[in-house]
């Protein structure tokens, strides 16, 4: 009943405005670049110094001098720009990005984000995410709704080190689309096969309703 990472990426891409400057976090969020809706074109930014790159090349056609921050091969589009790492972060810190879509370990109902950990399998450092969550005009998260052990990742309060405080405004999970409004999780969409009560049981904080809840449906990808 849950969305695959590819389907989550498709759903997140539907909300990116035409002409938006967008940074995609390392891992699953990188797939968002594959699903720009017809008639819209986002301008993708990566911390290692590229603006306006295109999709991943076909297997076997990679140029490994052209990579994003996650070390994935990218292609160039007309007008692609290259610049110094420091200039890239000046763009981030200067408020020039419209959207950042990141992965997460935990998101709190207050909008707090934890997407790094010092544990044995954790990400070794916060990296550029701390800059992105405070520099981008809108911060969204794309992640599984629960951990591999079934524990909620949407919680009342984060237990892991924080990347940012009160920074997340929307979560695209494998089961739902949830906005964070005034310190509350507001449910916008859910997978049709899951009842509201079952979704609440998988969520570590109360879900609030504000009008009708839409069906979270994505194409087979």
C-alpha positions as CSV (number, residue, x, y, z in Angstrom):
1,X,0.0,0.0,0.0
2,X,3.0,2.3,0.4
3,X,4.7,4.4,-2.2
4,X,8.1,3.4,-3.5
5,X,10.9,6.0,-3.3
6,X,10.5,6.6,-7.0
7,X,6.8,7.4,-6.5
8,X,7.5,9.7,-3.6
9,X,10.0,11.6,-5.8
10,X,7.3,11.9,-8.5
11,X,4.8,13.3,-6.0
12,X,7.3,15.8,-4.6
13,X,8.1,17.0,-8.1
14,X,4.5,17.9,-8.8
15,X,4.7,20.8,-6.3
16,X,7.8,22.5,-7.7
17,X,7.0,25.7,-9.5
18,X,8.1,26.5,-13.0
19,X,11.4,28.4,-12.9
20,X,12.1,27.5,-9.2
21,X,15.7,27.2,-8.0
22,X,15.9,23.8,-6.3
23,X,18.4,21.8,-4.2
24,X,17.9,18.1,-3.9
25,X,19.4,16.3,-0.9
26,X,21.7,13.3,-1.3
27,X,19.9,9.9,-1.7
28,X,16.3,9.5,-2.5
29,X,15.5,13.2,-3.1
30,X,17.9,13.2,-6.0
31,X,15.3,11.3,-8.0
32,X,12.9,14.3,-8.0
33,X,14.9,15.7,-10.9
34,X,13.5,12.9,-13.1
35,X,9.9,13.9,-12.8
36,X,9.4,17.6,-13.8
37,X,5.7,18.0,-14.9
38,X,5.1,19.0,-18.5
39,X,5.4,22.7,-19.1
40,X,7.5,23.3,-16.0
41,X,11.3,23.5,-15.7
42,X,13.1,23.7,-12.4
43,X,16.7,24.9,-12.2
44,X,18.6,22.4,-10.0
45,X,21.5,23.5,-7.8
46,X,24.1,21.3,-6.2
47,X,26.5,22.3,-3.4
48,X,29.6,21.2,-5.2
49,X,29.1,24.0,-7.8
50,X,26.6,23.3,-10.6
51,X,23.5,25.2,-11.5
52,X,21.0,24.1,-14.1
53,X,22.1,20.5,-14.7
54,X,20.0,17.8,-16.3
55,X,19.0,14.2,-15.8
56,X,21.3,11.3,-15.1
57,X,22.9,10.0,-18.3
58,X,22.1,6.6,-19.7
59,X,24.2,3.8,-18.1
60,X,27.6,3.6,-19.8
61,X,27.5,7.2,-20.9
62,X,28.5,8.9,-17.7
63,X,31.2,11.6,-17.5
64,X,32.5,11.3,-14.0
65,X,33.9,14.8,-14.1
66,X,30.2,15.9,-14.0
67,X,28.6,14.8,-10.7
68,X,26.3,16.2,-8.1
69,X,26.9,16.4,-4.4
70,X,25.9,12.8,-4.0
71,X,28.6,11.7,-6.5
72,X,25.9,10.8,-9.0
73,X,26.6,11.5,-12.7
74,X,24.6,14.3,-14.3
75,X,24.1,15.8,-17.7
76,X,24.5,19.4,-18.8
77,X,21.7,21.6,-20.2
78,X,22.0,24.8,-22.2
79,X,23.0,27.5,-19.8
80,X,24.5,25.2,-17.1
81,X,26.9,27.2,-14.9
82,X,29.9,26.0,-12.9
83,X,31.3,27.9,-9.9
84,X,33.4,27.6,-6.8
85,X,32.2,25.6,-3.7
86,X,32.2,28.8,-1.7
87,X,30.1,30.6,-4.3
88,X,27.6,27.7,-4.2
89,X,27.2,28.1,-0.4
90,X,26.9,31.9,-0.8
91,X,23.9,31.2,-3.0
92,X,22.4,28.9,-0.3
93,X,23.1,31.2,2.6
94,X,22.0,34.3,0.6
95,X,18.5,33.0,0.3
96,X,18.6,32.4,-3.5
97,X,17.1,28.9,-3.4
98,X,13.3,28.6,-3.6
99,X,13.1,25.0,-2.5
100,X,15.2,22.3,-0.7
101,X,14.0,18.7,-0.6
102,X,15.9,16.6,1.9
103,X,15.8,13.2,3.4
104,X,15.3,12.7,7.1
105,X,15.6,10.4,10.1
106,X,13.0,12.3,12.1
107,X,10.7,15.3,11.6
108,X,8.9,16.8,14.6
109,X,5.5,18.3,14.6
110,X,7.1,21.7,15.2
111,X,9.0,21.4,11.9
112,X,12.3,20.4,13.5
113,X,14.5,18.2,11.3
114,X,17.0,15.5,12.2
115,X,18.7,14.1,9.1
116,X,22.1,13.1,10.4
117,X,23.3,10.9,13.3
118,X,26.5,10.0,15.0
119,X,25.5,6.4,15.5
120,X,27.3,3.4,14.1
121,X,25.4,3.6,10.8
122,X,24.8,7.3,10.9
123,X,25.8,10.0,8.5
124,X,29.2,11.2,9.8
125,X,28.4,14.9,9.7
126,X,25.6,17.4,9.0
127,X,27.2,18.6,5.8
128,X,25.4,21.3,3.8
129,X,22.0,20.5,5.1
130,X,22.3,22.9,8.0
131,X,22.9,25.7,5.5
132,X,20.1,24.5,3.2
133,X,17.4,24.4,5.9
134,X,18.0,28.0,6.8
135,X,18.8,29.4,3.4
136,X,16.1,27.9,1.2
137,X,12.7,29.7,1.1
138,X,10.8,26.4,1.5
139,X,12.1,23.1,3.0
140,X,10.4,19.8,2.3
141,X,11.3,16.3,3.4
142,X,10.9,13.1,1.4
143,X,11.2,9.9,3.5
144,X,9.6,6.6,4.5
145,X,6.8,7.1,7.1
146,X,8.4,4.6,9.5
147,X,11.8,3.1,10.2
148,X,12.8,-0.4,9.1
149,X,11.7,-1.6,12.5
150,X,8.3,0.1,12.2
151,X,8.9,3.0,14.5
152,X,7.4,6.4,13.6
153,X,9.7,8.9,11.9
154,X,7.1,11.7,12.3
155,X,7.3,12.5,16.0
156,X,6.4,15.0,18.7
157,X,10.0,15.7,19.4
158,X,13.2,14.6,17.6
159,X,15.6,12.3,19.6
160,X,18.5,12.8,17.2
161,X,20.8,15.8,16.7
162,X,18.9,18.6,15.0
163,X,19.8,19.8,11.5
164,X,17.4,22.8,11.9
165,X,14.6,24.1,14.1
166,X,11.1,24.8,12.8
167,X,12.3,24.6,9.2
168,X,10.2,21.9,7.5
169,X,6.9,22.9,6.0
170,X,5.9,19.7,4.1
171,X,6.6,16.0,4.3
172,X,6.2,13.6,1.4
173,X,6.2,10.2,3.1
174,X,5.6,6.7,1.7
175,X,2.1,6.9,3.2
176,X,1.0,10.5,3.2
177,X,1.6,14.1,2.4
178,X,1.6,16.2,5.6
179,X,2.0,19.9,6.1
180,X,3.4,21.5,9.2
181,X,1.3,24.4,10.3
182,X,1.6,26.2,13.6
183,X,3.3,23.3,15.3
184,X,0.9,20.6,14.1
185,X,0.9,17.9,11.5
186,X,-1.9,18.6,9.1
187,X,-2.8,15.7,6.8
188,X,-3.3,16.6,3.2
189,X,-3.2,13.2,1.4
190,X,-2.9,9.6,2.3
191,X,-2.7,6.3,0.4
192,X,-6.3,5.1,-0.2
193,X,-5.8,1.6,1.2
194,X,-4.9,3.0,4.7
195,X,-7.5,4.2,7.1
196,X,-6.9,7.4,9.1
197,X,-6.8,5.4,12.3
198,X,-4.1,3.1,10.9
199,X,-2.1,6.0,9.7
200,X,-2.3,7.7,13.1
201,X,-1.0,4.5,14.7
202,X,2.1,4.8,12.5
203,X,2.6,8.5,13.3
204,X,4.3,9.6,16.6
205,X,2.3,12.8,17.0
206,X,-1.4,13.7,16.4
207,X,-2.5,14.2,12.8
208,X,-4.9,17.1,12.3
209,X,-7.4,17.6,9.5
210,X,-8.1,20.9,7.7
211,X,-10.7,20.0,5.1
212,X,-10.9,16.9,2.9
213,X,-8.0,14.5,2.8
214,X,-7.0,13.7,-0.8
215,X,-5.9,10.3,-2.1
216,X,-2.1,9.9,-2.5
217,X,-1.8,8.1,-5.8
218,X,1.2,7.9,-8.0
219,X,1.8,6.2,-11.4
220,X,3.6,2.9,-11.6
221,X,7.3,4.0,-12.0
